[in-house]
Amino acid sequence: MDDPNVMIVTYEELKQDLSDGVRQISTFFGFSLTEAQVQQIAEGSTFSAMKENNTNMVTGNIVFRKGASNNLFRYITSFSFY
């Protein structure tokens, strides 16, 4: 996709390097973050950090799942990307 208003981020990319993902997302939205802010956001965005503060695990009717690659296929039996 070649649209300057759209950024595609995959779970696998964030899992591989969460700090870099935070940097890319903040740049995309025009935010200038210090390295300390990037690290603070990355550390607070892990599943283990959210699990420790389980009040963040439920937002309205949304519940965070396990957080594993391809885990969605445990919940969806027929899925098409097109």
JONOR-V275007 format. One line per field, one symbol per residue. burial: 1 if it has 16 or more other C-alpha atoms within 10 Angstrom, else 0. A space follows every 10 residues. Layout:
burial: ???
This chain:
burial: 0000000000 0000000110 1110000000 0000000110 0100001000 0000000000 0000000000 0000000000 00
